[in-house]
């Protein structure tokens, strides 16, 4: 596991600063021409600088006001303690070293504070960016939920009216119609919390929906489904296929003499839905959440060109992108 720069840099600085001090005072040529006391002093000063870093970092995180002043006071207190400990050792036999140590100790405070401030600023920017992304994600979820739950209430009313007619005429398909209607809404509720759904599950929901529509319209609609099995594990926005098929029914007239033909097939990583164009005499109201909302759902999932529409005089083609 990689160590973060906030952990590595303080250690590196605490080792390098005494080395730079030795180079500037003794020169590069005779830097290694030293006795063991110099190495001991180097190690001791490095440890002291690391303690200084930890102390300044702690003060800067905990102090709400007068942060710089409190840092100087804490650093001075640490200096007094360390200085008195060092006096008990042979590290400061030379009096000049004492003053040099004190001076460079306070000089080291400045870059330490600057670097720690940069770290805090960088963390704050990263935290703000993360919070911004989280807010955007929550906003996307809310928008997706709103778009996904705009189901057409007329479908249920029309289905119940169809069921009433079938029961009145003692249609033998009444029981199967009830089962399909309950199955459709059970599956719809099951996947209601899902933004995406596997293609195989989406097709099952669609088949229940189509059974209901075919019974309502008898021979007025004919549907062909040809989807490659290897694509069944791919995903698609929940109820996307039903949205497109619902759009076909809403904008086209259909009779037993002039049926509506709908072809659903896979092509590469797309699902194509094609129907013959038979415009209604009176335009349908814009109930349901429609193709525009489906496009918006793809956009909120950061998927470009999720819905492709081609229209000719005789046919209407919609291509939905599958999500790997």
N, C-alpha and C positions, 0 to 999 in steps of 0.2 A: 504494500500500500504506500502510495506517495505521500511524503510529509508535506504539509502546506508551507508556503513561503513564510507565514507568520511564525512558524516554529524553527525553521532553518536559519533565517536571516539574523535573529538576535544572537544565536550561538556563533555564527560566522563573524558578526561585528565584534563580539566580545573577544574573539581570538585574534582578529586582524588588527584592531586598534592598538593593542600593546605591541604588536609586531611592527606597525608603522612608526610607533614612538621609538622603538629600538633602532630602526633603520635611520630615522632622522637624527638621532642623537649619537649613534656610533658609526654610521656609514655602512653601505652595502658590503664593502670589502671585508671588514672585520666583524660583521654581524654574528658570525658563528664562532668567532674566536673569543668565547666567553666561558665563565665557570658555571658550576651548577646553580649558584645563587641567582644568576640572571634567569635561568629557566624556571626556578621556583617563584621568582618575582612575577614572571610572565603568567604562570598558572594562577597565582594568587590574585593578580590584577584582573585577569579574565573572569575569574569567579566573582570578584567584587562587581565588575561591570554587568555581569549577568543578573546578580541580585538587584543592581540598580535598575536594570530594564524591567524586571518583574515588579519592583516597587512602583516605578513610574506608570507601568501598564495598569496596575491595580488601582492606583490613585485616579488615573484618567478615566477609568470605567466607573468608579464609585462616586467620585466627586461631582456634584451637580453644579456648584458655583465655585469661583476662585480656584479653578483647576490648576492653573499655572503656579499660583502662589503656594498651594498645598503641595504640589510636586516638588518645588524648591525646598520647602520646609522638610518634607519627608526625606529628600535626597541629602539634605544637610545632616539630619539625624543619623542616617545610614553612614555618612562619611565620618561622623564623630565616633560611632561604634567601631567601624572598620579601621579607622586611623589609630585608635587606641589599641586595637588588637595587633596591628602591624608594628606598633612601637615595642611590643613585647618580643618581636622577632628581629633578626638581623637584616631585615629588608631595607630599613631606612638608616643605615649607619652614616650615609652621606646626607648632610643637612639639606643640600640642594635638591635631593630627591624628594624630600618632604614637601617643599613648596611646589615643585613640578607636579607631584602627584595630586595635590589639592587643586592646582590650576587646571590640569587636564581632566580631572574628575568632573569639574563643573562644565568644561568645554564639551565633554561627552554627553552631558544632559541635553544639549541643544539638538544634535542629530537624532538622539533617541526619541525626544518629544515629537520632532517633525515626522519621523518614520511612523511612529505610533498613531499620530494624527492622520497620516495618509492611509494607514490600515483601517482605521475607524471610518474614515470617509468612504473608502472603497466598500467596506462592509455595509455601510448605510445605503449607498447607491444600489448595491446588489440586493439588499433587503427590500428597498422601495420597488425595484424592478420585479422582484418575486411577488410582492404584494399586488403590483399592477397586473401581472400575468394571472394571479389567482382571481382577482376581481374580473378580469376579462373572461376567464374560464367559467366562473360562476354566472356571468352575464350570458355567455354562450349557452350554458345549460338551461338557464331560464328561457331564453329565446327558443331553443330547441324544444323544450317542453311545451311552450305555448303553441309552436307550429305543429307539433306532433299530436296534440290533443284536440285539435280543431276538426274532429270527425263530423261527418255530415249526419245530422239528426234525422233528416228525411229518409235515409236508408232504413232505419229501424221502423219508422212509421209505415213506410211503403211495404216493408217485409211483413209487418203485422197485418196490414190490410190484405196482402196476398194470402197469408195464412188463414185469415177469416173467410175469405172466398173459397179457399180449398176445403176448409172444414165444412162450410155450408153445403158445398157440392159433394161432400164425402169423397174427396179425391184420395186415392190410395197412397199418394206421395206425401200426404200431410205429415205423417209421423217422421218421415225422413227429412222433410223441410224443417220441422221443429228441431230435430237433432242437429242438422247443419247450422241452423241459426244459433243455437246455444253453443255449438262447437266454435263457430266463428267468433262470438263475443268472448268465450272463454279464452281462446288463443289471443284475441286482441288485448284482453286484460292482463294476460300472462306476460306479454311483451311490452306492456304499456310503459314500464320503467326503463326500457332499453332504447338507447339511441340508435344502435345498430343491431341487426339480426342476421343470422346465417341465411344464405339464399334458400337452402332446403326448407327451413322453417317458414320463410316468407312465402314460398310456393304453396305450402300446406294451408296457410291462412288464405291465400288467393283462391285455392281450389274450393274452399268452403264458401267464399264470397261468390265465386262464379256459379256454384251450384244453386245458390239462392237466386241470383240474377237470371239464370236460365229458366228456373221454374216460374219466375215472375213473367218472363217474356217468351216462354215456350220456344218456338222455332225461330224467333226473331233474332237470335244471336248465336254465332258459332265461333268457338275459340279453339285454337291450336297451340299447344305448349311443347316446345322442343328445346330443352336445355341440357347441355353436356354435363354428365354426372360429376366430372372432375372439378366443376365450378361450384358445386353445392356447398362447399366449406367456406367459400368467399362470403363477404358480408355486404349488406346493403342497408340504407336507412330504413327503419321500421315502417312497414306498410307503404313503402314506395311503389311497389307494383300495383297495389290496390288503388293508390292515388291516381296512377296513370289510367288504369282500366275504368275507374269511376269517371275520369275526364272523358273517356270515349263514350260512355253511356250518356253523359250529361249533354254533350254537344252534337250527338248524332241521333237521327230518328232510326227506328228499326221496326220492321214488320216481318211476318212469315214469308211474304212475297219478296220483300227487299231486306234481307237480313243484314245484320252488322257482322262483318268478319274481322276477327282480332287474331293476330298471329304473334305469339311470344316465343322468341328464340334467343340463343346465346351466340355472340360473335366476338371472338377474342376475349377481352375482359369487360365486355358490355352485355347488357340484356336489351334486346330490341323489341319494342312493342309497336306493331304496325296495324292500322285499321283503314278500311275504306271510308272515304269521307261522304257522309250523307247528312248535310246540315239540317237542323230542325227549322221548321217554318218560323217559329218564335224562338228567339234566343233564350237560353237557360239562364237562370239567375246564378250568380257566382257563389253558390254555397260550397261548403267543403274548403279544404285548404289548398287544393289546386297545384298546378305545375310551378307557379311562381314561388310558392312556399317550399316546394320540394327543392327548387334551385337554391333557395336561401339555406335550407338545411345542409346541403352539400357545402356551401360556402362557409357555414359555421363550423364544419368539420375540417376546414382548410383543404378541401378537395376542389381543384379547378376543373372546369368543364364537366361537372358531374352529370348534367342533363343537357343532351344535345337534341335539338328539334329540327326536323325537316318536313316541309309541307309542300305538296303538289296539288294539282286539281283533283286527283283521284284518290290520293292516299296521304295519311298522316303518320309520321315515324318519329318515335322517341327512343333515344338511347340512354340508358342509365349505366353509369360507371360502377363496376364492382370494386369493393375495397378488399385488398389482400390482407 
